[in-house]
Amino acid sequence: MNVKDTIRLLKSEKASALMAELYGKEGAAENETRYEKVLTGFEQTFGDRENILLFSSPGRTEISGNHTDHNGGRVLAACIDMDTIGAAYPNNSNIIRITSEGYDKEVVVDIEKLSDVPKAQGTVSLVAGMVEAIQKFGFKVAGFDAYVTTNVIRAAGVSSSASFEMLVCSIINYFFNDGAMTYIDYAKAGQYAENVYWLKASGLMDQLACAVGGPILLDFSDKENPKYEKVNFSFHDYGHHL
């Protein structure tokens, strides 16, 4: 199934139901258009591919417990319906290439030359840091092409960077590790990238909230092995809109 076939599939009844589940009935049509644009962007940037795959990673909000992940506390958090989405496919090389809508410069990381990537230089540093962490954790990484777009607002406290990090982890986990990576692995890879390659203090709350999805309760009393559990709660059930 090529890009055009995938776009046609987006318009199917099953895909429309999935969009409504992810984004609500009001946001389904708008986000169907977003996915169509990301597929078209991939084709224009990297060419057509058979069985290209789509990935999504949400932003997040803290309902209670702001920054208590840094001091062993608890957090009630939830993902939001703003997300980072991408079309991706393995390129049978050691090179990761990521193009983001609205950004002229392509992110290119050679997996075998991570030491050549400068620190604190934006997205390229972040991707290199995640690759290094995932390899340190004993998982596989190989080259892939991805075209990405996001509507997670930057610098607004909804974790645009963690949303991107978890998208990259999801791509690597699916293509090269048969789903063996856990959400804790995702979060620790994002944290490592921010601490070591972005030179930025980061806990694990942002990454875990984006990775797990839905309302979750996080417990950081054991900093090396944080715990999380899904919470069966919806603001809409109580007449609220966050």
C-alpha positions in Angstrom: 0.0 0.0 0.0 1.6 3.2 -1.1 1.1 6.8 0.1 -1.9 7.4 -2.1 -3.5 4.2 -0.9 -2.9 5.2 2.7 -4.5 8.6 2.1 -7.5 6.8 0.7 -7.6 4.6 3.8 -7.7 7.7 6.0 -11.1 8.5 4.5 -12.6 5.1 5.4 -15.2 4.6 8.0 -12.8 2.7 10.3 -10.2 5.5 10.1 -12.8 8.2 10.8 -13.9 6.3 13.9 -10.3 6.1 15.1 -9.9 9.9 14.5 -13.0 10.5 16.5 -11.6 8.3 19.3 -8.3 10.1 19.3 -9.4 13.7 18.8 -13.2 13.8 19.5 -15.9 14.2 16.9 -15.2 17.9 16.6 -11.5 17.4 15.8 -11.7 14.3 13.6 -12.0 16.0 10.2 -9.3 18.6 11.0 -6.8 15.9 12.1 -7.6 13.6 9.1 -6.4 16.6 7.0 -3.2 16.8 9.2 -2.4 13.1 8.5 -3.0 13.5 4.8 -0.6 16.5 4.8 2.1 14.6 6.6 1.8 11.7 4.2 2.0 14.1 1.2 5.0 15.8 2.9 6.8 12.5 3.3 6.2 11.6 -0.4 7.5 15.0 -1.5 10.5 14.8 0.7 11.6 11.2 0.6 9.6 9.7 -2.3 6.8 7.1 -2.2 7.1 4.0 0.0 5.1 0.8 0.4 3.4 0.3 3.7 4.5 3.6 5.2 3.4 4.0 8.8 1.8 6.8 10.8 2.8 7.6 14.4 1.3 10.0 17.0 2.5 11.3 20.4 0.5 13.7 22.5 1.4 16.7 24.5 0.6 16.6 28.2 -0.8 18.6 31.1 -0.2 18.4 34.9 -3.5 18.3 36.8 -1.7 18.2 40.2 1.9 17.9 41.3 3.9 20.4 39.3 7.6 19.4 39.2 7.3 16.9 42.2 8.9 14.3 39.9 12.2 16.1 40.8 11.8 15.4 44.6 10.2 12.0 44.8 6.6 13.0 44.8 3.4 12.1 43.0 1.8 13.7 39.9 -1.6 13.4 38.4 -1.1 14.1 34.7 -2.9 13.6 31.4 -2.2 13.7 27.7 -4.0 16.3 25.6 -5.5 16.2 22.1 -2.7 18.3 20.7 0.0 16.0 19.3 3.1 15.4 17.2 2.4 13.1 14.3 4.8 11.6 11.7 4.9 9.4 8.7 8.0 7.2 8.8 9.7 4.3 7.1 13.1 2.5 7.6 15.7 3.5 5.0 18.1 0.6 5.3 21.0 2.7 6.4 22.7 4.1 9.5 21.2 7.6 8.9 18.2 9.1 10.6 16.5 11.8 8.6 13.7 13.9 10.0 12.0 16.8 8.2 9.5 18.9 10.3 6.8 20.9 8.6 7.6 24.6 8.8 11.4 24.1 9.4 13.8 24.4 6.5 16.7 22.5 8.0 16.4 18.7 7.9 17.6 16.8 11.0 20.3 14.3 10.0 22.0 12.0 12.5 24.5 9.3 11.6 24.0 6.5 14.2 27.7 5.5 13.9 29.0 9.1 14.5 27.0 10.3 17.5 30.2 11.9 18.9 30.2 14.3 16.0 26.8 15.8 17.0 27.3 19.0 19.0 25.5 19.4 22.3 22.7 22.0 22.9 22.1 22.5 19.2 18.4 21.9 19.1 16.6 18.9 17.6 19.7 17.2 16.1 21.2 17.1 19.6 18.0 15.7 21.0 17.7 12.9 18.5 21.4 12.0 18.9 20.9 11.8 22.7 17.9 9.5 22.3 19.8 7.2 20.0 22.7 7.0 22.4 20.4 6.3 25.3 18.4 3.6 23.5 21.6 1.9 22.5 22.9 2.1 26.1 19.7 0.4 27.3 20.5 -2.5 25.0 18.0 -1.8 22.2 18.5 -1.6 18.4 18.5 1.6 16.4 18.8 1.9 12.6 18.1 4.5 10.0 14.7 5.8 9.1 13.1 8.7 7.2 10.3 10.7 8.9 8.2 13.7 8.0 6.7 15.3 11.2 4.3 18.0 12.1 3.0 19.2 15.5 0.3 21.4 17.0 1.7 21.0 20.5 2.3 24.6 21.5 5.9 25.4 22.2 7.0 27.0 25.5 3.5 26.7 26.9 3.9 24.0 29.5 2.4 21.2 27.4 5.7 19.4 26.6 6.3 19.9 22.9 9.8 18.5 23.3 8.7 15.4 25.2 6.0 14.8 22.7 8.6 14.8 19.9 10.9 12.6 21.9 8.2 10.0 22.5 7.3 10.0 18.8 10.9 9.2 17.9 11.0 6.4 20.6 7.8 5.0 19.2 9.2 4.8 15.7 12.4 3.2 16.8 10.6 0.7 19.1 8.2 -0.4 16.3 10.6 -0.6 13.5 13.6 -2.1 15.2 12.7 -3.6 18.5 9.4 -5.4 18.0 7.7 -3.4 20.8 10.2 -4.5 23.5 10.8 -1.0 24.8 8.6 0.0 27.8 7.2 3.5 28.5 9.8 3.7 31.2 12.5 3.1 28.6 10.9 5.8 26.4 10.9 8.3 29.3 14.5 7.6 30.4 15.7 8.0 26.8 14.1 11.4 26.6 15.4 12.4 29.9 19.0 11.3 29.0 18.8 13.3 25.8 17.7 16.4 27.6 20.2 16.0 30.4 23.2 15.0 28.4 22.7 16.4 24.9 20.4 19.4 25.6 22.2 20.2 28.9 18.8 20.8 30.5 17.5 19.5 33.8 14.6 17.2 33.2 12.6 14.7 35.3 10.6 11.9 33.9 7.1 13.3 34.3 6.8 15.0 30.9 8.0 12.0 29.0 5.9 9.5 30.9 2.7 11.5 30.5 3.2 11.8 26.8 4.2 8.1 26.4 1.4 6.4 28.5 -1.5 8.6 27.4 -4.8 9.3 29.1 -5.1 10.4 32.8 -2.3 8.8 34.8 -1.0 8.8 38.4 2.8 8.9 38.7 4.8 8.0 41.7 8.5 9.0 41.8 9.4 7.8 45.3 11.8 5.4 43.7 13.5 7.8 41.2 15.2 5.0 39.3 12.0 3.0 38.9 9.0 5.3 38.8 5.6 3.8 38.9 2.5 4.8 36.9 -1.1 3.7 36.7 -3.9 4.6 34.5 -6.8 6.5 36.1 -10.3 5.8 34.9 -11.5 9.5 34.8 -12.8 11.9 32.3 -13.4 15.6 32.8 -16.3 15.4 30.3 -18.1 13.0 32.5 -18.3 15.7 35.1 -19.3 18.5 32.7 -15.8 20.0 32.6 -13.5 20.9 29.7 -9.8 21.2 30.3 
